[in-house]
Amino acid sequence: MGYRAYDHERANPVTLTYTNYRGETSERTILPKNIWFGSTEWHPEPQWLLTAFDLGKQTVRDFALKDFGKPTSAMEGNADA
């Protein structure tokens, strides 16, 4: 099986939880575009980032990979979630 490059033009939306720089966790639906290592105004420490089109906000944003997948408040403490 050969390696296939990621084609963001044909990507399907992905819905997941994300915690922003203010500590607010919400569900985001995104179209991933690029993964890269660096920093931004909102993520000043060098780290792995994901550039994606945020369908809810209708704009391209950079997301810190480390901030994906944290549970929403309704799920916290629920061992079955």
MIBA-830638 format. One record per residue (C-alpha): residue number from 1; x, y, z. Coordinates in steps of 0.02 Angstrom, whole numbers, plus 50000, padded with zeros to 5 digits. Layout:
REM residues N
<nr=NUM | u=X | v=Y | w=Z>
...
***
This chain:
REM residues 81
<nr=1 | u=50000 | v=50000 | w=50000>
<nr=2 | u=50075 | v=50166 | w=49947>
<nr=3 | u=50072 | v=50333 | w=50035>
<nr=4 | u=49939 | v=50455 | w=49974>
<nr=5 | u=49961 | v=50641 | w=50001>
<nr=6 | u=49823 | v=50730 | w=50095>
<nr=7 | u=49708 | v=50822 | w=49974>
<nr=8 | u=49622 | v=50962 | w=50070>
<nr=9 | u=49519 | v=51005 | w=49916>
<nr=10 | u=49427 | v=50839 | w=49936>
<nr=11 | u=49421 | v=50834 | w=50126>
<nr=12 | u=49262 | v=50795 | w=50222>
<nr=13 | u=49213 | v=50905 | w=50370>
<nr=14 | u=49268 | v=50843 | w=50542>
<nr=15 | u=49175 | v=50886 | w=50702>
<nr=16 | u=49271 | v=50882 | w=50867>
<nr=17 | u=49296 | v=50975 | w=51029>
<nr=18 | u=49422 | v=51116 | w=51044>
<nr=19 | u=49477 | v=51222 | w=51191>
<nr=20 | u=49526 | v=51399 | w=51144>
<nr=21 | u=49655 | v=51513 | w=51227>
<nr=22 | u=49522 | v=51574 | w=51351>
<nr=23 | u=49491 | v=51396 | w=51410>
<nr=24 | u=49320 | v=51387 | w=51325>
<nr=25 | u=49280 | v=51215 | w=51255>
<nr=26 | u=49159 | v=51198 | w=51110>
<nr=27 | u=49118 | v=51084 | w=50966>
<nr=28 | u=49197 | v=51139 | w=50801>
<nr=29 | u=49165 | v=51078 | w=50625>
<nr=30 | u=49317 | v=51106 | w=50516>
<nr=31 | u=49394 | v=51065 | w=50348>
<nr=32 | u=49579 | v=51027 | w=50383>
<nr=33 | u=49704 | v=51107 | w=50264>
<nr=34 | u=49881 | v=51096 | w=50333>
<nr=35 | u=49979 | v=51037 | w=50486>
<nr=36 | u=50135 | v=51138 | w=50529>
<nr=37 | u=50254 | v=51180 | w=50671>
<nr=38 | u=50269 | v=51361 | w=50726>
<nr=39 | u=50182 | v=51499 | w=50822>
<nr=40 | u=50048 | v=51631 | w=50794>
<nr=41 | u=49977 | v=51781 | w=50887>
<nr=42 | u=49855 | v=51665 | w=50978>
<nr=43 | u=49980 | v=51522 | w=50999>
<nr=44 | u=50144 | v=51611 | w=51042>
<nr=45 | u=50237 | v=51454 | w=51100>
<nr=46 | u=50309 | v=51351 | w=50955>
<nr=47 | u=50199 | v=51197 | w=50935>
<nr=48 | u=50106 | v=51089 | w=50808>
<nr=49 | u=49963 | v=51185 | w=50728>
<nr=50 | u=49823 | v=51139 | w=50609>
<nr=51 | u=49762 | v=51265 | w=50481>
<nr=52 | u=49580 | v=51230 | w=50441>
<nr=53 | u=49423 | v=51312 | w=50375>
<nr=54 | u=49304 | v=51333 | w=50524>
<nr=55 | u=49130 | v=51303 | w=50453>
<nr=56 | u=49044 | v=51383 | w=50604>
<nr=57 | u=49144 | v=51544 | w=50594>
<nr=58 | u=49162 | v=51539 | w=50403>
<nr=59 | u=49348 | v=51580 | w=50407>
<nr=60 | u=49520 | v=51497 | w=50402>
<nr=61 | u=49596 | v=51476 | w=50574>
<nr=62 | u=49751 | v=51399 | w=50653>
<nr=63 | u=49714 | v=51274 | w=50791>
<nr=64 | u=49839 | v=51205 | w=50919>
<nr=65 | u=49838 | v=51015 | w=50901>
<nr=66 | u=49861 | v=50996 | w=51089>
<nr=67 | u=49693 | v=51081 | w=51118>
<nr=68 | u=49586 | v=50959 | w=51019>
<nr=69 | u=49481 | v=50823 | w=51098>
<nr=70 | u=49453 | v=50893 | w=51271>
<nr=71 | u=49280 | v=50847 | w=51337>
<nr=72 | u=49140 | v=50974 | w=51347>
<nr=73 | u=49076 | v=51017 | w=51522>
<nr=74 | u=48927 | v=50900 | w=51499>
<nr=75 | u=49047 | v=50754 | w=51475>
<nr=76 | u=49171 | v=50794 | w=51615>
<nr=77 | u=49176 | v=50661 | w=51747>
<nr=78 | u=49073 | v=50540 | w=51642>
<nr=79 | u=49175 | v=50380 | w=51632>
<nr=80 | u=49059 | v=50311 | w=51497>
<nr=81 | u=49084 | v=50458 | w=51377>
***
